[in-house]
């Protein structure tokens, strides 16, 4: 079986992933239709520890209440928390409000492109930084969530459970295969692929477009029909 460590196979992997994403990705999510850094910023903060279906109505109401980063930065924290009510984990809303203030005060209302600077903002860890900057600015940054980690570990047949122990190898692989353009789409495609096809339980291996390049595929005796 071809190895994903080979450049030709990596190109095939990208082609298969983007083709699948074009046909089957979750394009109906409202934040998939914008490159506005603030709107992406909103969606990523809300999606931390909250399901997609729960976030959609909050996201839409939020952008009506606080349509720009300036509106959020100027808002009273009590109004911000009220708008957030029901999403839980209120530290996210507080960090969001603080980060908006810093973006306005220190950067003229424009989210910086530099990931080091963005990581210094409240609430921005590696995942959120990579996600926001890759989607909004096409920054060549990988992101790793549970779905991405599981997909890459299967593609490479890395041993162990899909936890953080293999993240150095997962990151090295992602950095190698990231496309020159369309990085945000790549990151979203890989997340969708893990959420919809290469799932934790009963992965749909028999209809998987990656079967020919997946090192784990031949060793899985329980392919779903």
C-alpha positions in Angstrom: 0.0 0.0 0.0 1.4 3.5 -0.8 2.6 5.4 2.2 1.3 8.8 3.1 4.9 9.8 3.8 5.5 9.8 0.0 4.8 13.2 -1.7 2.8 11.6 -4.5 0.5 9.9 -2.1 0.1 13.1 -0.1 -1.1 14.8 -3.2 -3.6 12.0 -3.8 -4.7 12.4 -0.2 -5.4 16.1 -0.6 -7.3 15.5 -3.9 -9.5 12.9 -2.3 -10.1 15.0 0.8 -11.1 18.1 -1.1 -13.2 16.1 -3.5 -15.1 14.5 -0.6 -15.5 17.8 1.2 -16.9 19.5 -1.9 -19.6 16.7 -2.1 -20.3 15.9 1.5 -18.9 18.6 3.9 -21.1 20.4 6.3 -21.4 23.5 4.2 -24.8 24.4 5.7 -23.2 25.9 8.9 -23.5 29.7 8.7 -19.9 30.4 9.6 -18.7 28.4 6.6 -19.9 31.2 4.3 -17.6 34.0 5.6 -14.0 34.9 5.9 -14.6 37.8 8.2 -12.1 37.3 11.0 -14.6 38.6 13.6 -17.4 36.2 12.5 -14.9 33.3 12.5 -13.7 34.5 15.9 -17.3 34.3 17.2 -18.0 30.8 15.8 -14.8 29.3 17.2 -15.3 30.7 20.7 -18.8 29.4 20.7 -17.9 26.0 19.4 -15.5 25.3 22.2 -17.2 22.6 24.3 -20.6 23.2 22.5 -22.2 21.2 19.7 -22.7 22.7 16.2 -26.5 22.5 16.4 -26.6 24.3 19.7 -24.3 27.1 18.5 -26.1 28.0 15.2 -29.0 30.1 16.7 -26.6 31.8 19.2 -24.1 32.6 16.5 -26.9 34.2 14.3 -28.3 36.2 17.3 -24.9 37.3 18.4 -24.0 38.9 15.1 -27.2 40.8 15.2 -26.5 42.1 18.7 -22.8 42.6 18.3 -22.2 42.9 14.5 -18.6 44.0 14.7 -15.6 43.6 17.1 -16.1 47.3 18.0 -19.6 46.6 19.1 -18.5 43.7 21.3 -15.5 45.7 22.7 -17.8 48.6 23.7 -20.5 46.4 25.2 -21.1 46.1 28.9 -19.9 42.7 30.2 -23.4 42.1 31.7 -25.0 42.4 28.2 -22.3 40.1 26.8 -23.0 37.5 29.5 -26.8 37.8 28.9 -26.3 37.2 25.2 -24.1 34.2 26.0 -26.7 32.7 28.5 -27.4 29.1 27.7 -24.0 28.3 26.1 -22.4 27.7 29.5 -18.7 27.9 30.4 -19.0 31.7 30.9 -15.2 32.1 31.0 -15.4 31.9 27.2 -17.6 34.9 27.0 -15.4 36.9 29.4 -12.3 36.0 27.4 -14.1 36.8 24.2 -15.0 40.2 25.5 -11.5 40.9 26.8 -9.9 39.7 23.5 -12.2 42.0 21.5 -11.2 44.9 23.6 -7.5 44.2 23.0 -8.1 43.8 19.3 -9.7 47.2 19.2 -7.4 49.0 21.5 -4.1 47.5 20.3 -4.7 46.5 16.7 -7.3 49.0 15.4 -10.1 46.4 15.3 -8.2 44.1 13.0 -7.3 40.6 14.3 -3.6 40.2 13.9 -2.2 37.7 11.4 0.8 36.8 13.6 -0.1 33.6 15.5 2.3 34.5 18.3 0.4 37.7 18.9 -3.0 36.0 18.6 -2.0 33.4 21.1 -1.4 36.2 23.6 -5.1 37.1 23.5 -7.4 35.8 26.2 -9.0 32.5 25.2 -6.7 31.8 22.3 -5.0 28.4 22.6 -3.3 26.5 19.7 -6.5 25.1 18.3 -8.5 28.4 18.3 -5.5 30.3 16.9 -5.0 27.9 14.1 -8.6 27.6 13.3 -9.4 31.3 13.2 -6.2 32.3 11.3 -6.4 29.5 8.7 -10.1 30.1 7.9 -10.0 34.0 8.0 -6.5 34.6 6.5 -5.6 31.2 5.0 -2.6 31.1 7.4 -0.7 27.9 6.9 -1.5 26.5 10.4 -2.8 23.1 11.3 -5.5 22.4 13.9 -5.9 19.3 15.9 -9.2 18.3 17.5 -10.4 14.8 18.5 -11.6 14.2 14.9 -8.5 15.3 13.2 -6.3 13.4 15.6 -8.2 10.2 15.1 -8.1 10.5 11.3 -4.4 11.1 11.1 -3.6 8.4 13.6 -5.6 5.9 11.4 -4.0 7.1 8.2 -0.6 6.6 9.6 -1.5 3.6 11.8 0.0 5.2 14.8 -0.3 3.1 17.9 -2.4 3.9 21.0 -5.6 5.7 21.7 -6.5 8.9 19.9 -5.1 11.1 22.7 -2.5 13.8 22.9 0.5 11.4 23.2 0.9 11.2 19.4 0.3 14.9 18.8 3.9 15.6 17.8 3.6 13.1 14.9 0.1 14.2 14.0 1.3 17.8 13.9 4.4 16.9 11.8 2.2 15.1 9.3 -0.3 18.0 9.1 2.4 20.6 8.6 3.8 18.4 5.7 0.5 18.0 3.9 -1.0 21.4 4.4 -1.9 22.9 1.0 -0.3 26.2 -0.2 -3.8 27.6 -0.6 -7.2 26.7 1.0 -5.7 25.8 4.4 -9.0 26.8 6.1 -10.9 24.5 3.8 -8.4 21.7 4.5 -8.7 22.0 8.2 -12.5 22.1 8.1 -12.6 19.2 5.6 -10.5 17.0 7.9 -12.7 17.8 10.9 -15.8 17.0 8.9 -14.2 13.8 7.6 -13.6 12.6 11.1 -17.0 13.7 12.4 -18.9 12.1 9.5 -17.0 9.2 8.0 -13.9 8.3 10.0 -15.8 8.2 13.2 -14.7 6.9 16.6 -17.2 4.0 16.4 -18.0 2.1 13.2 -15.9 4.1 10.8 -17.4 3.8 7.3 -14.3 2.2 5.8 -16.0 0.4 2.9 -17.1 3.7 1.4 -14.1 5.7 2.5 -12.2 7.5 -0.3 -9.0 7.3 1.7 -9.0 3.5 1.9 -6.2 3.2 -0.7 -3.8 5.5 1.3 -4.9 4.5 4.9 -2.4 2.4 6.7 -5.0 1.2 9.2 -7.5 0.1 6.6 -6.1 -3.4 5.9 -6.0 -4.2 9.6 -9.6 -3.3 10.4 -11.7 -6.5 10.3 -14.9 -4.7 11.3 -15.6 -2.4 8.3 -19.1 -1.1 8.3 -21.3 -2.4 5.5 
